[in-house]
Amino acid sequence: MAVPTSELTAVLRDQIGTTERALVAGQQAAQPREVYQYSARLLDLLDRAAWNVVDTRGRVSGDPLSIAQATWHTSA
């Protein structure tokens, strides 16, 4: 695997943060479709970050990550 560029790292981290906030907002507004959509997006971004060796430790707080994982596993 190649070392990620600083631009790729910045974009992934920014998108992870944006998606995390949208996921939390969807949950607070009791919008299951948004929660599902942003859960899938968050997990996809984290997979992409891992694939590209982008460190995401501390980038996602426990609650949104738990929501995403629970939403994804119960809907499959």
N, CA, C and O atoms as a printed pandas DataFrame, in Angstrom:
     atom_number atom_name residue_name chain_id  residue_number  x_coord  y_coord  z_coord
0              1         N          MET        A               1    0.833   -1.178    0.000
1              2        CA          MET        A               1    0.000    0.000    0.000
2              3         C          MET        A               1    0.879    1.243    0.000
3              4         O          MET        A               1    1.931    1.286    0.638
4              5         N          ALA        A               2    0.432    2.223   -0.712
5              6        CA          ALA        A               2    1.191    3.465   -0.807
6              7         C          ALA        A               2    0.913    4.355    0.402
7              8         O          ALA        A               2   -0.128    4.250    1.050
8              9         N          VAL        A               3    1.848    5.208    0.676
9             10        CA          VAL        A               3    1.674    6.178    1.754
10            11         C          VAL        A               3    0.680    7.230    1.265
11            12         O          VAL        A               3    0.827    7.748    0.158
12            13         N          PRO        A               4   -0.324    7.552    2.071
13            14        CA          PRO        A               4   -1.334    8.504    1.619
14            15         C          PRO        A               4   -0.768    9.912    1.500
15            16         O          PRO        A               4    0.129   10.300    2.249
16            17         N          THR        A               5   -1.298   10.662    0.562
17            18        CA          THR        A               5   -0.895   12.053    0.428
18            19         C          THR        A               5   -1.578   12.870    1.506
19            20         O          THR        A               5   -2.591   12.456    2.070
20            21         N          SER        A               6   -1.020   14.019    1.783
21            22        CA          SER        A               6   -1.638   14.871    2.799
22            23         C          SER        A               6   -3.010   15.349    2.335
23            24         O          SER        A               6   -3.901   15.563    3.157
24            25         N          GLU        A               7   -3.188   15.518    1.028
25            26        CA          GLU        A               7   -4.485   15.940    0.512
26            27         C          GLU        A               7   -5.532   14.842    0.726
27            28         O          GLU        A               7   -6.644   15.120    1.173
28            29         N          LEU        A               8   -5.176   13.616    0.410
29            30        CA          LEU        A               8   -6.089   12.489    0.619
30            31         C          LEU        A               8   -6.440   12.367    2.096
31            32         O          LEU        A               8   -7.606   12.179    2.445
32            33         N          THR        A               9   -5.451   12.471    2.950
33            34        CA          THR        A               9   -5.682   12.389    4.390
34            35         C          THR        A               9   -6.640   13.479    4.843
35            36         O          THR        A               9   -7.575   13.208    5.596
36            37         N          ALA        A              10   -6.417   14.696    4.396
37            38        CA          ALA        A              10   -7.271   15.825    4.790
38            39         C          ALA        A              10   -8.703   15.633    4.306
39            40         O          ALA        A              10   -9.649   15.891    5.050
40            41         N          VAL        A              11   -8.867   15.184    3.067
41            42        CA          VAL        A              11  -10.206   14.987    2.508
42            43         C          VAL        A              11  -10.943   13.884    3.262
43            44         O          VAL        A              11  -12.107   14.053    3.624
44            45         N          LEU        A              12  -10.282   12.766    3.499
45            46        CA          LEU        A              12  -10.932   11.674    4.225
46            47         C          LEU        A              12  -11.329   12.101    5.633
47            48         O          LEU        A              12  -12.444   11.828    6.076
48            49         N          ARG        A              13  -10.438   12.757    6.319
49            50        CA          ARG        A              13  -10.743   13.197    7.691
50            51         C          ARG        A              13  -11.889   14.197    7.700
51            52         O          ARG        A              13  -12.747   14.148    8.581
52            53         N          ASP        A              14  -11.912   15.102    6.731
53            54        CA          ASP        A              14  -12.991   16.083    6.640
54            55         C          ASP        A              14  -14.328   15.390    6.372
55            56         O          ASP        A              14  -15.332   15.709    7.008
56            57         N          GLN        A              15  -14.342   14.447    5.438
57            58        CA          GLN        A              15  -15.575   13.739    5.116
58            59         C          GLN        A              15  -16.052   12.873    6.278
59            60         O          GLN        A              15  -17.254   12.744    6.509
60            61         N          ILE        A              16  -15.123   12.289    6.997
61            62        CA          ILE        A              16  -15.488   11.500    8.181
62            63         C          ILE        A              16  -16.167   12.395    9.210
63            64         O          ILE        A              16  -17.196   12.020    9.772
64            65         N          GLY        A              17  -15.606   13.571    9.464
65            66        CA          GLY        A              17  -16.194   14.499   10.423
66            67         C          GLY        A              17  -17.571   14.983   10.003
67            68         O          GLY        A              17  -18.492   15.047   10.817
68            69         N          THR        A              18  -17.707   15.323    8.736
69            70        CA          THR        A              18  -18.992   15.786    8.201
70            71         C          THR        A              18  -20.044   14.688    8.303
71            72         O          THR        A              18  -21.182   14.947    8.694
72            73         N          THR        A              19  -19.667   13.480    7.956
73            74        CA          THR        A              19  -20.597   12.348    8.002
74            75         C          THR        A              19  -20.978   12.015    9.436
75            76         O          THR        A              19  -22.132   11.693    9.718
76            77         N          GLU        A              20  -20.018   12.092   10.334
77            78        CA          GLU        A              20  -20.312   11.828   11.746
78            79         C          GLU        A              20  -21.352   12.818   12.274
79            80         O          GLU        A              20  -22.298   12.423   12.956
80            81         N          ARG        A              21  -21.179   14.088   11.962
81            82        CA          ARG        A              21  -22.137   15.099   12.417
82            83         C          ARG        A              21  -23.526   14.860   11.813
83            84         O          ARG        A              21  -24.539   15.023   12.494
84            85         N          ALA        A              22  -23.569   14.478   10.540
85            86        CA          ALA        A              22  -24.858   14.197    9.890
86            87         C          ALA        A              22  -25.531   12.980   10.513
87            88         O          ALA        A              22  -26.751   12.961   10.672
88            89         N          LEU        A              23  -24.758   11.979   10.863
89            90        CA          LEU        A              23  -25.296   10.782   11.507
90            91         C          LEU        A              23  -25.917   11.126   12.855
91            92         O          LEU        A              23  -27.023   10.684   13.164
92            93         N          VAL        A              24  -25.216   11.904   13.644
93            94        CA          VAL        A              24  -25.729   12.307   14.952
94            95         C          VAL        A              24  -27.000   13.146   14.790
95            96         O          VAL        A              24  -27.966   12.966   15.531
96            97         N          ALA        A              25  -26.996   14.061   13.820
97            98        CA          ALA        A              25  -28.177   14.889   13.578
98            99         C          ALA        A              25  -29.367   14.034   13.150
99           100         O          ALA        A              25  -30.492   14.275   13.587
100          101         N          GLY        A              26  -29.130   13.046   12.305
101          102        CA          GLY        A              26  -30.201   12.148   11.875
102          103         C          GLY        A              26  -30.770   11.350   13.032
103          104         O          GLY        A              26  -31.979   11.134   13.115
104          105         N          GLN        A              27  -29.899   10.917   13.919
105          106        CA          GLN        A              27  -30.377   10.163   15.075
106          107         C          GLN        A              27  -31.188   11.063   16.005
107          108         O          GLN        A              27  -32.241   10.660   16.500
108          109         N          GLN        A              28  -30.701   12.270   16.240
109          110        CA          GLN        A              28  -31.414   13.192   17.129
110          111         C          GLN        A              28  -32.769   13.596   16.556
111          112         O          GLN        A              28  -33.704   13.872   17.308
112          113         N          ALA        A              29  -32.877   13.633   15.234
113          114        CA          ALA        A              29  -34.136   13.990   14.586
114          115         C          ALA        A              29  -35.030   12.769   14.341
115          116         O          ALA        A              29  -36.089   12.880   13.725
116          117         N          ALA        A              30  -34.597   11.620   14.825
117          118        CA          ALA        A              30  -35.347   10.365   14.656
118          119         C          ALA        A              30  -35.669   10.103   13.184
119          120         O          ALA        A              30  -36.812    9.833   12.815
120          121         N          GLN        A              31  -34.631   10.191   12.361
121          122        CA          GLN        A              31  -34.764    9.950   10.922
122          123         C          GLN        A              31  -34.018    8.664   10.562
123          124         O          GLN        A              31  -32.835    8.722   10.226
124          125         N          PRO        A              32  -34.678    7.506   10.625
125          126        CA          PRO        A              32  -33.993    6.233   10.416
126          127         C          PRO        A              32  -33.303    6.113    9.054
127          128         O          PRO        A              32  -32.239    5.505    8.945
128          129         N          ARG        A              33  -33.908    6.689    8.027
129          130        CA          ARG        A              33  -33.270    6.605    6.704
130          131         C          ARG        A              33  -31.935    7.348    6.688
131          132         O          ARG        A              33  -30.952    6.858    6.131
132          133         N          GLU        A              34  -31.906    8.526    7.299
133          134        CA          GLU        A              34  -30.656    9.283    7.377
134          135         C          GLU        A              34  -29.624    8.553    8.228
135          136         O          GLU        A              34  -28.442    8.521    7.886
136          137         N          VAL        A              35  -30.065    7.975    9.322
137          138        CA          VAL        A              35  -29.146    7.227   10.179
138          139         C          VAL        A              35  -28.534    6.076    9.388
139          140         O          VAL        A              35  -27.324    5.858    9.442
140          141         N          TYR        A              36  -29.360    5.345    8.658
141          142        CA          TYR        A              36  -28.861    4.237    7.846
142          143         C          TYR        A              36  -27.879    4.733    6.783
143          144         O          TYR        A              36  -26.796    4.174    6.614
144          145         N          GLN        A              37  -28.273    5.784    6.072
145          146        CA          GLN        A              37  -27.441    6.331    4.994
146          147         C          GLN        A              37  -26.084    6.789    5.521
147          148         O          GLN        A              37  -25.045    6.436    4.963
148          149         N          TYR        A              38  -26.097    7.567    6.584
149          150        CA          TYR        A              38  -24.837    8.095    7.101
150          151         C          TYR        A              38  -24.025    7.041    7.844
151          152         O          TYR        A              38  -22.802    7.147    7.928
152          153         N          SER        A              39  -24.688    6.035    8.378
153          154        CA          SER        A              39  -23.955    4.919    8.982
154          155         C          SER        A              39  -23.151    4.184    7.921
155          156         O          SER        A              39  -21.971    3.887    8.110
156          157         N          ALA        A              40  -23.805    3.897    6.808
157          158        CA          ALA        A              40  -23.112    3.217    5.711
158          159         C          ALA        A              40  -21.965    4.066    5.185
159          160         O          ALA        A              40  -20.881    3.551    4.912
160          161         N          ARG        A              41  -22.201    5.360    5.043
161          162        CA          ARG        A              41  -21.162    6.268    4.539
162          163         C          ARG        A              41  -19.981    6.332    5.503
163          164         O          ARG        A              41  -18.828    6.295    5.073
164          165         N          LEU        A              42  -20.255    6.426    6.793
165          166        CA          LEU        A              42  -19.180    6.503    7.778
166          167         C          LEU        A              42  -18.325    5.241    7.751
167          168         O          LEU        A              42  -17.096    5.318    7.744
168          169         N          LEU        A              43  -18.971    4.089    7.735
169          170        CA          LEU        A              43  -18.215    2.838    7.697
170          171         C          LEU        A              43  -17.417    2.711    6.402
171          172         O          LEU        A              43  -16.297    2.200    6.414
172          173         N          ASP        A              44  -17.979    3.170    5.292
173          174        CA          ASP        A              44  -17.259    3.155    4.016
174          175         C          ASP        A              44  -16.032    4.063    4.079
175          176         O          ASP        A              44  -14.950    3.677    3.637
176          177         N          LEU        A              45  -16.195    5.249    4.618
177          178        CA          LEU        A              45  -15.057    6.172    4.726
178          179         C          LEU        A              45  -13.962    5.608    5.632
179          180         O          LEU        A              45  -12.774    5.753    5.346
180          181         N          LEU        A              46  -14.369    4.968    6.719
181          182        CA          LEU        A              46  -13.371    4.368    7.612
182          183         C          LEU        A              46  -12.640    3.222    6.919
183          184         O          LEU        A              46  -11.439    3.041    7.119
184          185         N          ASP        A              47  -13.356    2.450    6.109
185          186        CA          ASP        A              47  -12.711    1.387    5.327
186          187         C          ASP        A              47  -11.724    1.974    4.318
187          188         O          ASP        A              47  -10.610    1.472    4.163
188          189         N          ARG        A              48  -12.136    3.024    3.647
189          190        CA          ARG        A              48  -11.247    3.678    2.672
190          191         C          ARG        A              48  -10.004    4.236    3.354
191          192         O          ARG        A              48   -8.895    4.138    2.829
192          193         N          ALA        A              49  -10.205    4.821    4.526
193          194        CA          ALA        A              49   -9.074    5.364    5.269
194          195         C          ALA        A              49   -8.112    4.242    5.661
195          196         O          ALA        A              49   -6.898    4.386    5.523
196          197         N          ALA        A              50   -8.648    3.140    6.142
197          198        CA          ALA        A              50   -7.801    2.009    6.525
198          199         C          ALA        A              50   -7.054    1.460    5.308
199          200         O          ALA        A              50   -5.865    1.154    5.393
200          201         N          TRP        A              51   -7.745    1.337    4.190
201          202        CA          TRP        A              51   -7.133    0.825    2.965
202          203         C          TRP        A              51   -5.961    1.709    2.524
203          204         O          TRP        A              51   -4.956    1.220    2.008
204          205         N          ASN        A              52   -6.113    3.016    2.738
205          206        CA          ASN        A              52   -5.085    3.972    2.323
206          207         C          ASN        A              52   -4.123    4.339    3.449
207          208         O          ASN        A              52   -3.345    5.285    3.328
208          209         N          VAL        A              53   -4.184    3.589    4.536
209          210        CA          VAL        A              53   -3.298    3.755    5.692
210          211         C          VAL        A              53   -3.385    5.183    6.268
211          212         O          VAL        A              53   -2.373    5.800    6.603
212          213         N          VAL        A              54   -4.614    5.678    6.369
213          214        CA          VAL        A              54   -4.862    6.978    6.981
214          215         C          VAL        A              54   -5.276    6.731    8.422
215          216         O          VAL        A              54   -6.242    6.012    8.680
216          217         N          ASP        A              55   -4.563    7.314    9.342
217          218        CA          ASP        A              55   -4.854    7.134   10.761
218          219         C          ASP        A              55   -6.128    7.888   11.124
219          220         O          ASP        A              55   -6.190    9.110   10.982
220          221         N          THR        A              56   -7.134    7.175   11.588
221          222        CA          THR        A              56   -8.395    7.798   11.987
222          223         C          THR        A              56   -8.659    7.648   13.483
223          224         O          THR        A              56   -9.750    7.956   13.961
224          225         N          ARG        A              57   -7.660    7.175   14.213
225          226        CA          ARG        A              57   -7.852    7.030   15.664
226          227         C          ARG        A              57   -8.205    8.384   16.266
227          228         O          ARG        A              57   -7.536    9.385   16.012
228          229         N          GLY        A              58   -9.248    8.397   17.055
229          230        CA          GLY        A              58   -9.678    9.623   17.708
230          231         C          GLY        A              58  -10.488   10.547   16.812
231          232         O          GLY        A              58  -10.902   11.621   17.249
232          233         N          ARG        A              59  -10.721   10.150   15.567
233          234        CA          ARG        A              59  -11.477   10.993   14.629
234          235         C          ARG        A              59  -12.981   10.811   14.771
235          236         O          ARG        A              59  -13.750   11.717   14.450
236          237         N          VAL        A              60  -13.397    9.661   15.243
237          238        CA          VAL        A              60  -14.823    9.385   15.405
238          239         C          VAL        A              60  -15.049    9.013   16.857
239          240         O          VAL        A              60  -14.406    8.106   17.386
240          241         N          SER        A              61  -15.970    9.722   17.495
241          242        CA          SER        A              61  -16.254    9.398   18.891
242          243         C          SER        A              61  -17.015    8.082   18.960
243          244         O          SER        A              61  -17.566    7.620   17.960
244          245         N          GLY        A              62  -17.043    7.498   20.113
245          246        CA          GLY        A              62  -17.625    6.165   20.292
246          247         C          GLY        A              62  -19.086    6.061   19.944
247          248         O          GLY        A              62  -19.501    5.062   19.357
248          249         N          ASP        A              63  -19.892    7.067   20.289
249          250        CA          ASP        A              63  -21.326    6.980   20.047
250          251         C          ASP        A              63  -21.674    6.873   18.566
251          252         O          ASP        A              63  -22.389    5.943   18.190
252          253         N          PRO        A              64  -21.204    7.779   17.705
253          254        CA          PRO        A              64  -21.542    7.638   16.280
254          255         C          PRO        A              64  -21.011    6.340   15.670
255          256         O          PRO        A              64  -21.678    5.740   14.827
256          257         N          LEU        A              65  -19.844    5.907   16.075
257          258        CA          LEU        A              65  -19.300    4.667   15.544
258          259         C          LEU        A              65  -20.151    3.478   15.993
259          260         O          LEU        A              65  -20.421    2.576   15.200
260          261         N          SER        A              66  -20.566    3.473   17.236
261          262        CA          SER        A              66  -21.439    2.408   17.738
262          263         C          SER        A              66  -22.779    2.408   17.014
263          264         O          SER        A              66  -23.306    1.350   16.671
264          265         N          ILE        A              67  -23.325    3.595   16.785
265          266        CA          ILE        A              67  -24.594    3.713   16.055
266          267         C          ILE        A              67  -24.432    3.141   14.654
267          268         O          ILE        A              67  -25.264    2.357   14.195
268          269         N          ALA        A              68  -23.364    3.534   13.981
269          270        CA          ALA        A              68  -23.126    3.075   12.602
270          271         C          ALA        A              68  -22.993    1.570   12.547
271          272         O          ALA        A              68  -23.593    0.920   11.691
272          273         N          GLN        A              69  -22.211    1.010   13.453
273          274        CA          GLN        A              69  -22.003   -0.435   13.439
274          275         C          GLN        A              69  -23.298   -1.177   13.771
275          276         O          GLN        A              69  -23.605   -2.191   13.145
276          277         N          ALA        A              70  -24.048   -0.689   14.735
277          278        CA          ALA        A              70  -25.296   -1.344   15.113
278          279         C          ALA        A              70  -26.327   -1.233   13.995
279          280         O          ALA        A              70  -27.037   -2.195   13.706
280          281         N          THR        A              71  -26.410   -0.067   13.368
281          282        CA          THR        A              71  -27.366    0.142   12.283
282          283         C          THR        A              71  -27.043   -0.763   11.119
283          284         O          THR        A              71  -27.937   -1.390   10.551
284          285         N          TRP        A              72  -25.795   -0.837   10.763
285          286        CA          TRP        A              72  -25.397   -1.634    9.611
286          287         C          TRP        A              72  -25.636   -3.123    9.851
287          288         O          TRP        A              72  -26.123   -3.825    8.964
288          289         N          HIS        A              73  -25.298   -3.604   11.040
289          290        CA          HIS        A              73  -25.409   -5.033   11.320
290          291         C          HIS        A              73  -26.872   -5.477   11.499
291          292         O          HIS        A              73  -27.195   -6.625   11.197
292          293         N          THR        A              74  -27.734   -4.620   11.968
293          294        CA          THR        A              74  -29.123   -5.018   12.164
294          295         C          THR        A              74  -29.939   -4.909   10.896
295          296         O          THR        A              74  -31.010   -5.507   10.795
296          297         N          SER        A              75  -29.448   -4.151    9.920
297          298        CA          SER        A              75  -30.232   -3.971    8.695
298          299         C          SER        A              75  -29.846   -4.947    7.599
299          300         O          SER        A              75  -30.554   -5.058    6.598
300          301         N          ALA        A              76  -28.753   -5.647    7.764
301          302        CA          ALA        A              76  -28.293   -6.559    6.715
302          303         C          ALA        A              76  -29.066   -7.854    6.708
303          304         O          ALA        A              76  -28.799   -8.728    5.883
